[in-house]
């Protein structure tokens, strides 16, 4: 009997030390249920952030830089929708710190490997801060100034020569990086969205003109088929932008459809932008909310079902949730459809958050925890729970243009107060990535000769050491 008591005691102690696997129960019709879910995911994501190896550098994630921009976007919206301000200082410090020497989100510490898309996600975070009236950081450049500084960088990098496909932003900025030969959807789609958001906020037509330029150029390439409303991942300059990578990623669609939504709102319902919103949303519903899972659960179809999403790709659902909630407010006739998609995804994500200590996996369509865990999973869960709270704003579902909901992102004319500086990023240290010459056939031949010489020398040295060592 004593041995049984001892065994029971030991089992009890073991259970106390094992994290409990409890799902996050989400009732999409209950405001407090969604807030509680968002609070749990936020705490988990921030815990990862606070315990990262690079924690002495505000805003910098281990092994990646752009994800910090997405993380702060989600935390700003968390504050906006829940009213919980406990993480605001963390956001303020990181967002200002990574503004860089030129106030354009291009810090020199990481500039050697950053692509346009990396810089753009920090810019989008700053614009979210502007539109949600997240307080500017006293004594530092305003969130709007940082976004405008980055926008000016993208304008300076836009290529118009025929040899570079007559327009567009490259993926990477330097010939030494593999993506330099590519013009990809996210770099150009995010630039389009940035221009559209600046146009709506400032009412400056220059930004609207740039949004038009990026949208129209995209449709001259295989990146964007506006007959089928399909967006492909990238095309190569060395192929005259005639080829395409057919991978389907939700953030490519999200970047373009959100920009179109801002332009629809800015132009008060222009048909061009309504067609773009409708066409892209229809493709998003069909592709990323598969009928096999009921049609209301967001799925990163290229990698979620087979658990091959890398850490970047795990974030994409969070980005889409963030953008859809905004579209519901600034394009009111989409509201009811979008809310149904967000509701279904939030409930499903809650069931997937059933790992130890309510850890979240990536497969929202799977009601059983998939065994994956990282800050990115928590970030996307945080985003879907927070942004589904948009369903508790005024339900404006109309078939024609109507003013946006009062809960919509503000503009300079509707309460925005971030300091405006259209010349941002242009008048400080003047640092910009150098325009390096393209690598020629001669360069490659020279490199091959040097490699051969080095290899022969290295082999000779090894032989000498081995032979010498024998004596």
C-alpha positions in Angstrom: 0.0 0.0 0.0 2.8 2.4 0.9 4.4 1.8 -2.5 1.1 2.7 -4.2 0.8 5.9 -2.2 4.4 6.8 -3.1 3.8 6.1 -6.8 0.6 8.3 -6.7 2.5 11.1 -5.1 5.3 10.9 -7.7 2.8 10.9 -10.6 1.1 13.9 -9.1 4.4 15.8 -8.8 5.2 14.9 -12.4 1.9 16.3 -13.6 2.6 19.5 -11.8 5.8 20.0 -13.8 4.3 19.2 -17.2 2.8 22.1 -19.1 -0.9 21.6 -19.6 -2.3 21.4 -23.2 -5.3 23.5 -23.2 -7.0 25.0 -26.3 -7.9 28.7 -26.4 -11.7 28.6 -26.6 -12.9 31.3 -28.9 -16.5 32.5 -29.3 -16.5 34.9 -32.2 -19.7 36.4 -31.0 -18.3 37.2 -27.5 -16.1 40.4 -27.3 -14.4 39.2 -24.1 -13.7 35.8 -25.5 -11.7 37.3 -28.4 -10.0 39.8 -26.1 -8.9 37.0 -23.8 -7.6 34.9 -26.7 -5.7 37.9 -28.0 -4.3 38.6 -24.5 -3.0 35.0 -24.2 -1.3 35.0 -27.6 0.2 38.5 -27.1 1.7 37.4 -23.8 3.2 34.3 -25.4 4.6 36.2 -28.4 6.1 38.9 -26.2 7.6 36.2 -24.0 9.4 34.8 -27.0 10.5 38.3 -28.0 11.8 39.1 -24.5 13.9 35.9 -24.4 15.5 36.1 -27.8 19.3 36.0 -28.1 19.3 39.5 -29.7 17.2 41.1 -26.9 19.8 43.8 -26.4 18.8 45.2 -29.8 15.3 46.6 -29.7 13.1 45.3 -32.6 15.7 42.8 -33.9 14.6 39.2 -34.1 17.1 36.3 -34.1 18.1 35.4 -37.6 15.6 37.8 -39.3 14.9 41.5 -39.4 11.7 42.1 -41.3 9.5 40.1 -38.8 10.0 42.8 -36.2 8.0 45.1 -38.4 5.2 42.5 -38.6 5.3 41.9 -34.9 4.9 45.6 -34.0 2.1 45.9 -36.6 0.2 43.2 -34.7 0.9 44.7 -31.3 -0.3 48.1 -32.4 -3.5 46.6 -33.6 -3.8 44.6 -30.4 -3.6 47.8 -28.4 -6.1 49.5 -30.8 -8.7 46.7 -30.6 -8.3 45.7 -26.9 -7.2 48.9 -25.2 -4.4 46.9 -23.5 -1.4 49.3 -23.5 1.1 47.2 -21.6 3.3 46.5 -24.6 3.2 50.1 -26.1 6.7 51.1 -24.7 8.2 47.9 -26.2 6.7 48.9 -29.6 7.7 52.5 -29.3 11.3 51.7 -28.5 11.8 49.0 -31.2 10.1 51.0 -33.9 12.1 54.1 -33.3 15.4 52.1 -32.8 15.1 50.5 -36.2 14.3 53.7 -38.0 17.9 53.9 -39.0 20.4 56.8 -39.4 18.4 58.3 -42.3 15.0 57.9 -40.6 13.8 55.5 -43.3 14.0 52.0 -41.8 17.3 51.2 -43.5 19.7 50.8 -40.6 23.3 50.4 -41.7 23.8 47.4 -39.4 21.6 45.3 -41.6 21.7 47.2 -44.9 24.1 44.7 -46.6 21.5 42.0 -46.8 18.1 43.8 -46.7 15.7 43.6 -49.6 13.0 46.2 -50.5 10.4 43.9 -48.9 12.2 43.9 -45.6 12.2 47.6 -45.4 8.6 47.8 -46.5 7.3 45.8 -43.6 8.7 48.2 -41.1 7.2 51.0 -43.2 3.8 49.3 -43.0 4.2 49.1 -39.3 4.9 52.8 -39.0 1.8 53.5 -41.2 -0.3 51.3 -38.9 0.9 53.5 -36.0 0.0 56.6 -37.9 -3.5 55.4 -38.8 -4.3 54.0 -35.4 -3.1 57.2 -33.6 -0.4 55.3 -31.8 1.5 58.1 -30.0 4.7 59.4 -31.7 7.9 59.0 -29.8 8.9 62.4 -28.3 12.3 63.6 -29.5 12.4 61.1 -32.4 11.1 61.3 -36.0 7.4 60.7 -36.2 6.0 57.5 -37.5 4.7 59.3 -40.6 8.2 60.8 -41.2 9.8 57.4 -41.1 7.2 56.0 -43.5 7.7 59.0 -45.9 11.5 58.6 -45.7 11.2 54.9 -46.7 8.8 55.8 -49.5 11.4 58.2 -50.9 13.9 55.4 -51.0 11.6 53.2 -53.0 11.0 56.0 -55.5 14.7 56.4 -55.9 15.1 52.7 -56.6 12.3 52.4 -59.1 13.7 51.4 -62.5 12.3 52.7 -65.8 14.9 51.5 -68.4 13.8 48.8 -70.8 16.6 46.5 -69.8 15.1 46.4 -66.3 11.6 45.6 -67.5 10.5 49.2 -67.8 9.7 49.7 -64.2 9.4 48.0 -60.8 11.4 47.4 -57.7 14.0 44.6 -57.5 13.7 42.1 -54.7 17.3 42.6 -53.4 19.4 45.7 -53.7 22.8 44.3 -54.5 24.1 42.2 -57.4 25.9 39.9 -54.9 22.5 38.7 -53.6 20.5 36.1 -55.4 17.3 38.1 -55.5 18.9 41.0 -57.4 17.8 39.6 -60.7 14.2 39.3 -59.6 11.3 41.7 -59.5 8.9 40.1 -57.0 5.2 40.6 -56.1 5.7 41.5 -52.5 8.3 44.2 -53.1 6.1 45.9 -55.6 2.8 45.1 -53.9 3.9 46.5 -50.6 5.3 49.6 -52.3 1.9 50.0 -54.0 0.1 49.7 -50.6 2.5 52.2 -48.9 1.8 54.8 -51.7 -1.9 54.2 -51.5 -2.0 54.6 -47.7 0.1 57.7 -47.8 -2.2 59.1 -50.4 -5.3 58.5 -48.3 -3.7 59.8 -45.1 -2.1 63.0 -46.5 -4.4 63.7 -49.5 -1.2 64.3 -51.5 -1.8 63.4 -55.1 1.9 62.5 -55.7 1.4 59.4 -53.6 -1.7 58.4 -55.5 0.1 58.9 -58.8 2.8 56.5 -57.6 0.2 54.0 -56.5 -1.2 54.1 -60.0 2.2 53.7 -61.5 3.1 50.6 -59.5 -0.4 49.0 -60.1 -0.3 49.6 -63.8 3.3 48.4 -64.2 2.6 45.2 -62.3 -0.1 44.3 -64.9 2.4 44.6 -67.7 4.4 41.7 -66.2 3.6 38.1 -65.4 3.4 39.1 -61.7 -0.2 40.2 -62.0 -2.8 38.8 -64.3 -5.9 41.0 -64.0 -8.0 38.8 -66.3 -7.9 35.9 -63.8 -6.9 38.1 -60.8 -3.9 35.8 -60.1 -0.7 37.1 -58.6 2.6 35.2 -59.1 5.5 35.4 -56.8 8.3 36.7 -59.0 9.8 37.2 -62.5 13.4 37.6 -63.6 15.0 40.6 -65.3 17.5 38.3 -67.1 14.4 36.7 -68.8 13.0 40.2 -69.7 10.3 39.7 -67.1 8.6 37.1 -69.3 8.9 34.1 -66.8 7.1 33.6 -63.6 7.3 31.7 -60.3 3.8 30.2 -59.9 3.9 29.8 -56.1 0.8 31.2 -54.5 1.3 33.2 -51.3 -1.4 35.0 -49.4 0.7 38.0 -48.5 1.2 38.8 -52.2 -2.5 39.1 -52.7 -3.0 40.9 -49.4 -0.5 43.6 -50.3 -2.2 44.4 -53.6 -5.8 44.1 -52.5 -5.2 46.3 -49.5 -3.6 49.0 -51.6 -6.6 48.7 -54.0 -8.9 49.1 -51.0 -7.1 52.3 -49.9 -7.3 53.7 -53.4 -11.0 52.8 -53.6 -11.5 54.7 -50.4 -9.3 57.7 -51.5 -11.1 58.0 -54.8 -14.5 57.5 -53.2 -15.4 54.4 -55.1 -13.6 54.6 -58.5 -14.5 51.6 -60.6 -10.9 50.7 -61.4 -10.2 50.1 -57.7 -13.6 48.4 -57.0 -12.8 45.9 -59.8 -9.4 45.3 -58.2 -10.8 44.8 -54.7 -13.5 42.4 -56.0 -11.3 40.5 -58.3 -8.5 39.9 -55.8 -10.9 39.1 -52.9 -12.6 36.5 -55.0 -9.3 34.8 -55.7 -8.4 35.0 -52.0 -11.6 33.4 -50.9 -11.2 30.6 -53.4 -7.5 30.0 -52.9 -6.7 30.7 -49.2 -10.1 29.8 -47.6 -10.4 26.3 -49.2 -13.8 24.7 -49.4 -12.4 21.5 -48.1 -12.1 23.2 -44.7 -15.5 24.8 -44.9 -14.5 28.0 -46.8 -14.0 30.2 -43.7 -10.6 29.1 -42.4 -7.5 30.9 -43.6 -4.9 28.5 -44.9 -1.4 29.1 -46.4 -2.1 26.5 -49.0 1.5 26.2 -50.4 2.9 24.9 -47.1 0.4 24.7 -44.2 -1.1 21.3 -45.2 2.3 19.6 -45.3 3.8 21.5 -42.4 6.6 22.9 -44.5 6.1 26.7 -43.9 9.3 28.4 -43.0 9.2 31.1 -40.3 8.5 33.9 -42.8 5.6 32.0 -44.3 4.0 31.2 -40.9 3.5 35.0 -40.5 1.5 35.4 -43.7 -1.8 34.5 -42.2 -1.3 37.1 -39.5 -0.6 39.7 -42.2 -3.7 38.7 -44.1 -5.9 38.9 -41.0 -4.6 42.4 -40.3 -5.2 43.6 -43.9 -8.7 42.0 -44.1 -9.9 43.8 -41.0 -8.8 47.1 -42.5 -10.5 46.4 -45.9 -13.7 45.7 -44.0 -13.7 49.2 -42.7 -12.6 51.2 -45.6 -14.6 49.3 -48.3 -17.8 48.8 -46.3 -19.6 46.6 -48.7 -17.0 43.9 -48.0 -17.7 43.9 -44.3 -20.1 41.0 -43.9 -18.1 38.6 -46.0 -14.8 39.5 -44.4 -16.2 39.2 -40.8 -17.5 35.7 -41.6 -14.0 34.7 -42.8 -12.3 36.2 -39.7 -14.8 34.7 -37.3 -14.2 31.2 -38.7 -10.5 31.6 -38.7 -10.3 32.9 -35.1 -12.4 29.9 -33.8 -10.2 27.5 -35.7 -7.0 29.1 -34.6 -8.1 28.8 -31.0 -8.5 25.1 -31.4 -5.0 24.8 -32.9 -3.7 26.7 -29.9 -3.8 23.6 -27.8 -0.2 22.8 -27.2 1.6 23.1 -23.9 0.6 26.3 -22.1 -1.9 26.9 -25.0 1.0 27.1 -27.6 -0.3 27.7 -31.1 0.5 25.6 -34.2 0.3 26.7 -37.8 -2.5 24.5 -39.2 -5.6 26.4 -38.3 -7.8 24.0 -40.2 -6.6 21.2 -38.0 -8.5 21.0 -34.6 -5.6 18.9 -33.2 -2.4 20.7 -32.2 0.2 20.1 -35.0 3.2 20.1 -32.7 4.9 23.2 -34.1 5.7 26.2 -31.9 7.6 29.5 -32.3 7.0 33.2 -32.0 5.7 33.3 -35.6 2.8 31.0 -34.7 1.9 33.2 -31.7 2.2 36.3 -33.8 -0.4 35.1 -36.4 -2.7 33.8 -33.6 -2.4 37.2 -32.0 -3.3 38.9 -35.2 -6.4 36.8 -36.0 -7.8 37.1 -32.5 -7.2 40.9 -32.3 -8.4 41.8 -35.8 -11.5 39.7 -35.5 -12.6 42.3 -33.0 -13.4 44.5 -36.0 -16.7 42.5 -36.1 -17.9 44.5 -33.1 -17.8 47.8 -35.0 -20.8 49.2 -36.9 -21.8 46.7 -39.5 -22.0 48.7 -42.8 -22.7 46.3 -45.6 -23.6 48.2 -48.8 -23.5 47.5 -52.5 -22.2 51.0 -53.4 -19.7 53.5 -52.0 -20.5 54.8 -48.5 -18.2 56.6 -46.1 -16.0 54.3 -44.0 -16.8 53.2 -40.5 -15.8 55.6 -37.7 -13.5 52.8 -36.5 -11.5 53.0 -39.8 -7.9 54.1 -39.9 -7.7 57.8 -39.5 -6.4 60.4 -42.0 -4.8 63.8 -41.4 -8.3 65.3 -41.8 -10.1 62.9 -39.5 -7.9 63.0 -36.4 -4.5 61.9 -37.4 -1.7 63.8 -35.6 1.6 62.3 -36.7 4.0 64.9 -38.0 4.1 65.2 -41.7 7.5 65.5 -43.6 7.4 64.6 -47.3 11.2 65.0 -47.6 11.8 62.4 -44.8 14.9 60.4 -45.2 16.5 62.8 -47.6 18.2 65.4 -45.5 20.3 63.6 -42.8 23.4 61.5 -43.4 22.5 60.9 -47.0 23.2 57.1 -46.8 21.7 55.1 -49.6 22.6 51.7 -51.0 25.1 52.1 -53.8 24.0 51.4 -57.3 26.5 48.6 -58.1 27.3 47.6 -61.7 25.8 44.4 -63.0 28.0 41.3 -62.9 29.3 40.6 -66.4 30.6 37.5 -68.1 34.1 38.8 -67.7 33.6 39.2 -64.0 32.4 35.6 -63.8 35.4 34.4 -65.8 37.8 36.3 -63.6 36.2 34.9 -60.5 36.5 31.3 -61.9 40.2 31.8 -62.6 40.8 33.1 -59.1 38.8 30.2 -57.7 41.0 27.8 -59.7 44.2 29.4 -58.6 43.1 29.4 -55.0 42.0 25.8 -55.1 45.3 24.6 -56.7 47.3 26.5 -54.0 45.2 25.1 -51.2 45.6 21.5 -52.6 49.4 22.1 -52.9 49.6 23.3 -49.3 47.7 20.3 -48.0 50.0 17.9 -49.9 53.0 19.6 -48.6 51.7 19.4 -45.0 50.8 15.7 -45.4 54.2 14.8 -47.0 56.1 17.0 -44.6 54.2 15.4 -41.7 55.3 11.9 -42.8 58.8 12.9 -42.1 
